[in-house]
Amino acid sequence: MRKYGPIGLLLILLTTACSDFNKIVKSTDYEFKYKKALEYYEDGEYVRSSTLLKELVNIYRGTSKADEIYYYYAKSYFGMGDYMMAGHWFRTLINEFPRSKYGEEAQYLIGYCFYEESPKPRLDQQVTQKAIDALQLFINLYPNSDKVEEANRLIIEMRDKLVYKSYLTGKLYYDLENYKAATVALTNSLKDFPDTKYREDLMFMLLRAKYYLAIRSVEDKKELRLSDALDEYFTFVDEYPGSKYRKEAEKFYETLAEELHYNEDIN
């Protein structure tokens, strides 16, 4: 009797498993194929599960099982970490079966897939906004879901990423000494995200950008910009009287006040 070592036995098992899977793939017994697809899914073998379900999506299209097949097909991609394809099939499920019993979970996972695809703050944040929109839609549609709290947490995280992206954009303009563009970017950040944890930093950077924009301005725009920067100073110190930036802000104030007083004397 021939004996096999551990590696030999493993190879035999793998070969047998592959042979069995290939037979299932070639089978025309779709009920059996669907049963095996679910077994693979439950065992965490998402690649095999998705391979079988890919064919069944077309076979069962228009039947009472279609939404369930879409659901497990999407979940198989989700299990593999392919969030782009998972999100696509969750959206397809909702579009084709708006009253499906899987609709609530699918809507949440659409947002979660966008969340997983969201890039680092320095990159374009269109996907991040899609995550926010999808999760907010989920909350609106299913306000009593036990996933609402988690959806809100993810939205806050994504919004902070958008704010940080704006912060980086404003800082980039500031570092390039494009103070006008920095002012616009930072003002928009504060308007769109008034409760951000970066608020103090954003407000001070806005003050600093307005200060340098005013000091380096052409004469016919200078007085108006000096006044605008001074207003920004008062807004900042009123909201953050004990700010870590207070000392630098006071230096801005002294220069702004002196410049405005000088302009008044000239006039």
C-alpha positions as CSV (number, residue, x, y, z in Angstrom):
1,M,0.0,0.0,0.0
2,R,1.4,3.3,-1.1
3,K,1.9,5.9,1.7
4,Y,1.7,9.7,1.3
5,G,3.3,12.4,3.4
6,P,1.4,15.4,4.7
7,I,2.2,17.5,1.6
8,G,1.2,14.6,-0.7
9,L,-2.1,14.2,1.1
10,L,-2.7,18.0,0.8
11,L,-2.1,17.9,-2.9
12,I,-4.5,15.1,-3.4
13,L,-7.2,16.9,-1.4
14,L,-6.7,20.1,-3.4
15,T,-6.7,18.2,-6.7
16,T,-9.9,16.4,-5.7
17,A,-11.5,19.7,-4.5
18,C,-10.7,21.4,-7.8
19,S,-12.0,18.4,-9.8
20,D,-15.3,18.5,-7.8
21,F,-15.6,22.3,-8.3
22,N,-15.0,22.0,-12.1
23,K,-17.8,19.4,-12.2
24,I,-20.2,21.8,-10.4
25,V,-19.2,24.6,-12.9
26,K,-20.0,22.4,-15.8
27,S,-23.3,21.1,-14.3
28,T,-26.6,22.2,-15.8
29,D,-28.4,21.4,-12.6
30,Y,-28.9,25.0,-11.6
31,E,-30.6,24.3,-8.3
32,F,-27.7,22.1,-7.3
33,K,-25.3,24.8,-8.5
34,Y,-27.1,27.4,-6.5
35,K,-27.0,25.3,-3.4
36,K,-23.3,24.7,-3.8
37,A,-22.7,28.5,-4.3
38,L,-24.4,29.2,-1.0
39,E,-22.3,26.5,0.7
40,Y,-19.1,28.0,-0.7
41,Y,-20.3,31.5,0.5
42,E,-21.0,30.3,4.0
43,D,-17.5,28.6,4.1
44,G,-15.9,31.9,3.1
45,E,-14.9,30.6,-0.4
46,Y,-16.1,33.8,-2.1
47,V,-14.2,33.3,-5.4
48,R,-15.9,30.0,-6.0
49,S,-19.2,31.3,-4.8
50,S,-19.1,34.3,-7.2
51,T,-18.0,32.1,-10.1
52,L,-21.1,30.0,-9.8
53,L,-23.4,32.9,-9.0
54,K,-22.2,34.9,-12.1
55,E,-23.9,32.3,-14.4
56,L,-27.0,32.1,-12.1
57,V,-27.6,35.8,-12.3
58,N,-28.6,35.4,-15.9
59,I,-30.3,32.1,-15.5
60,Y,-32.6,33.3,-12.8
61,R,-33.2,36.8,-14.0
62,G,-36.8,37.7,-13.8
63,T,-37.7,34.9,-11.3
64,S,-38.5,35.1,-7.6
65,K,-35.0,34.0,-6.7
66,A,-33.3,36.8,-8.7
67,D,-32.9,39.3,-5.8
68,E,-31.5,36.6,-3.5
69,I,-28.9,35.6,-6.1
70,Y,-28.0,39.3,-6.7
71,Y,-27.6,39.7,-3.0
72,Y,-25.2,36.7,-2.5
73,Y,-23.3,37.6,-5.7
74,A,-22.8,41.1,-4.3
75,K,-21.9,39.7,-0.9
76,S,-19.3,37.4,-2.5
77,Y,-17.5,40.3,-4.0
78,F,-17.8,42.1,-0.6
79,G,-16.2,39.1,1.1
80,M,-13.3,39.2,-1.4
81,G,-12.8,42.9,-0.7
82,D,-13.8,44.0,-4.2
83,Y,-15.9,46.9,-3.1
84,M,-16.4,48.4,-6.5
85,M,-18.1,45.3,-7.9
86,A,-19.9,44.6,-4.6
87,G,-21.4,48.2,-4.7
88,H,-22.4,47.8,-8.3
89,W,-24.4,44.7,-7.6
90,F,-26.0,46.1,-4.4
91,R,-27.1,49.0,-6.5
92,T,-28.4,46.7,-9.2
93,L,-30.3,44.8,-6.6
94,I,-32.0,47.9,-5.3
95,N,-32.8,49.3,-8.8
96,E,-34.3,46.1,-10.0
97,F,-36.0,45.0,-6.7
98,P,-36.8,48.1,-4.7
99,R,-39.0,46.1,-2.4
100,S,-36.6,43.3,-1.8
101,K,-36.1,42.0,1.8
102,Y,-32.4,42.6,1.2
103,G,-33.0,46.3,0.4
104,E,-32.1,47.7,3.8
105,E,-28.8,45.9,4.1
106,A,-28.0,46.5,0.4
107,Q,-28.5,50.3,0.8
108,Y,-26.2,50.4,3.9
109,L,-23.6,48.3,2.1
110,I,-23.6,50.6,-0.9
111,G,-22.5,53.4,1.3
112,Y,-20.0,51.2,3.1
113,C,-18.5,50.1,-0.2
114,F,-18.0,53.7,-1.2
115,Y,-16.5,54.2,2.3
116,E,-14.0,51.4,1.7
117,E,-13.1,52.9,-1.7
118,S,-12.6,56.4,-0.3
119,P,-9.0,57.5,-1.0
120,K,-6.5,59.4,1.1
121,P,-7.4,63.0,1.8
122,R,-4.8,64.4,-0.7
123,L,-6.6,62.7,-3.6
124,D,-9.9,63.5,-5.3
125,Q,-12.8,62.9,-3.0
126,Q,-15.7,62.3,-5.3
127,V,-16.1,58.7,-3.9
128,T,-16.0,60.1,-0.4
129,Q,-19.0,62.3,-1.2
130,K,-20.8,59.3,-2.8
131,A,-20.3,57.5,0.5
132,I,-21.8,60.3,2.5
133,D,-24.8,60.6,0.1
134,A,-25.4,56.9,0.1
135,L,-25.2,56.5,3.9
136,Q,-27.4,59.6,4.4
137,L,-30.0,58.1,2.0
138,F,-29.9,54.9,4.0
139,I,-30.6,56.8,7.2
140,N,-33.4,58.7,5.6
141,L,-35.0,55.4,4.3
142,Y,-34.4,53.3,7.4
143,P,-34.3,55.7,10.4
144,N,-35.1,52.8,12.8
145,S,-32.3,50.5,11.5
146,D,-29.8,49.3,14.0
147,K,-27.1,50.4,11.5
148,V,-28.1,54.1,11.8
149,E,-25.6,54.9,14.5
150,E,-22.8,53.3,12.6
151,A,-23.8,55.1,9.4
152,N,-23.7,58.4,11.2
153,R,-20.3,57.6,12.5
154,L,-19.0,56.9,9.0
155,I,-20.6,60.0,7.7
156,I,-18.8,62.1,10.3
157,E,-15.5,60.4,9.5
158,M,-16.1,61.1,5.7
159,R,-17.1,64.7,6.3
160,D,-13.9,65.2,8.3
161,K,-11.9,63.8,5.4
162,L,-13.6,66.3,3.1
163,V,-12.7,69.1,5.5
164,Y,-9.2,67.9,5.8
165,K,-9.0,67.8,2.0
166,S,-10.2,71.4,1.9
167,Y,-7.7,72.3,4.6
168,L,-4.9,70.7,2.6
169,T,-6.1,72.6,-0.5
170,G,-6.2,75.9,1.4
171,K,-2.7,75.2,2.8
172,L,-1.4,74.4,-0.6
173,Y,-2.6,77.7,-1.9
174,Y,-1.2,79.4,1.1
175,D,2.2,77.8,0.7
176,L,2.1,78.9,-2.9
177,E,1.3,82.4,-1.7
178,N,-2.0,82.3,-3.6
179,Y,-3.9,84.0,-0.7
180,K,-7.0,84.8,-2.7
181,A,-7.5,81.2,-3.7
182,A,-6.7,80.1,-0.1
183,T,-9.3,82.4,1.2
184,V,-12.0,81.0,-1.0
185,A,-11.1,77.4,-0.2
186,L,-11.0,77.9,3.5
187,T,-14.2,80.0,3.6
188,N,-16.0,77.2,1.7
189,S,-14.7,74.6,4.2
190,L,-16.0,76.5,7.2
191,K,-19.3,77.2,5.4
192,D,-19.8,73.5,4.4
193,F,-18.5,72.0,7.6
194,P,-19.1,74.4,10.5
195,D,-18.8,71.8,13.2
196,T,-15.5,70.2,12.1
197,K,-12.8,69.3,14.5
198,Y,-10.4,71.3,12.3
199,R,-12.4,74.5,12.8
200,E,-9.9,76.4,14.9
201,D,-7.0,75.6,12.5
202,L,-9.2,76.5,9.5
203,M,-10.3,79.8,11.0
204,F,-6.7,80.8,11.9
205,M,-5.4,79.9,8.4
206,L,-8.2,81.9,6.9
207,L,-7.2,84.9,9.1
208,R,-3.6,84.5,8.1
209,A,-4.5,84.2,4.4
210,K,-6.7,87.3,4.6
211,Y,-4.0,89.2,6.4
212,Y,-1.3,88.5,3.8
213,L,-3.8,89.1,1.0
214,A,-4.5,92.5,2.5
215,I,-0.9,93.5,3.3
216,R,0.3,92.6,-0.2
217,S,-2.7,94.0,-2.0
218,V,-2.8,96.7,-4.6
219,E,-3.7,100.1,-3.3
220,D,-7.2,100.3,-4.7
221,K,-8.2,97.1,-2.9
222,K,-6.1,97.3,0.1
223,E,-8.3,99.2,2.6
224,L,-11.3,96.9,2.0
225,R,-9.1,93.8,2.4
226,L,-7.5,95.2,5.5
227,S,-11.0,95.7,7.0
228,D,-12.0,92.2,6.0
229,A,-8.9,90.8,7.7
230,L,-9.5,92.8,10.8
231,D,-13.1,91.5,11.0
232,E,-11.7,88.0,10.6
233,Y,-9.4,88.7,13.6
234,F,-12.3,89.7,15.8
235,T,-14.3,86.6,14.7
236,F,-11.4,84.3,15.5
237,V,-10.5,85.7,18.9
238,D,-14.2,85.9,19.9
239,E,-14.6,82.2,19.2
240,Y,-11.2,81.1,20.4
241,P,-10.0,83.6,23.0
242,G,-7.5,81.1,24.5
243,S,-6.2,79.8,21.1
244,K,-2.7,78.5,20.7
245,Y,-2.6,80.9,17.8
246,R,-3.6,84.0,19.9
247,K,-0.1,85.5,20.0
248,E,0.4,85.4,16.3
249,A,-3.2,86.7,15.8
250,E,-2.4,89.7,18.0
251,K,0.6,90.6,15.8
252,F,-1.7,90.5,12.8
253,Y,-4.1,92.8,14.6
254,E,-1.4,95.4,15.5
255,T,-0.3,95.6,11.9
256,L,-3.9,95.7,10.5
257,A,-4.9,98.4,13.0
258,E,-1.8,100.5,12.2
259,E,-2.4,100.2,8.4
260,L,-6.0,101.2,8.7
261,H,-5.2,104.2,10.9
262,Y,-2.5,105.3,8.4
263,N,-5.1,105.0,5.5
264,E,-7.6,107.1,7.5
265,D,-4.9,109.8,8.1
266,I,-4.2,110.0,4.4
267,N,-7.8,110.3,3.5
